[in-house]
Amino acid sequence: MTTIPNLDQAALPDVVARYLEAHVAQEFATAVTYLAEDVTVLDDGHTLEGRAATLEVFEESARQFDVVTTLGAVTRPADDVWEVATHLSGNFPGGEVDLRMIFTMVDDSIRRLEITV
């Protein structure tokens, strides 16, 4: 696995680290394979149900905008929850934003992903 600079990968479950590696590389078809088939993703005020819907939204966003994602600190607010600080820069409205990606795990699978400001 490729190391992501500024990210304490040892602090994450392997499936989350692999998801982030693919997401940062904008390899969304690979990234969604690390999500549960029936994942719930909350992103930009929208609720996405399942891998297919998530892939569609992520790929559409990538077609519209050039984005560079930088990952930062990892926290663990609960036993089955990991939070990763994320900085995005690109040609989207505003040009820069700090986000939190909150992963909820069930049985070694990402069952919920919340992307918030």
C-alpha positions, 0 to 999 in steps of 0.5 A, spaced: 500 500 500 502 506 498 503 511 504 499 517 504 503 523 506 501 527 513 496 521 515 497 516 520 495 510 517 497 506 523 491 509 526 486 507 521 483 500 520 486 497 513 479 498 509 479 505 511 486 506 509 485 503 502 479 507 501 482 513 502 488 511 498 484 510 492 479 516 494 485 521 494 488 518 487 481 519 484 480 512 483 473 512 485 471 505 482 476 502 487 475 506 493 467 504 493 469 497 493 472 498 500 464 501 502 459 496 504 454 494 498 449 498 502 453 503 505 450 510 507 454 516 505 452 523 507 456 528 502 454 535 501 447 535 504 445 529 500 444 522 502 447 517 498 445 509 498 449 504 496 456 503 492 453 505 485 450 511 487 456 513 491 460 512 485 456 516 480 456 522 485 464 522 486 465 521 478 460 526 476 464 531 481 471 529 478 468 531 471 466 538 474 472 539 478 479 538 479 481 537 486 487 536 490 485 532 497 490 532 503 489 528 509 491 530 516 489 528 523 486 522 525 481 521 531 477 516 534 471 519 537 468 512 538 470 504 538 467 503 531 468 510 528 474 514 525 475 521 523 480 524 518 481 531 517 481 533 510 483 539 506 481 540 499 483 545 494 481 546 486 477 549 481 470 548 485 466 554 488 471 557 494 477 554 491 479 551 498 475 547 504 477 543 510 472 537 511 471 531 516 471 524 513 467 520 518 467 513 517 463 508 521 465 501 521 461 494 522 464 488 522 470 490 518 466 494 513 465 501 512 457 502 513 457 509 513 461 515 511 459 522 513 463 528 509 462 534 513 465 541 513 
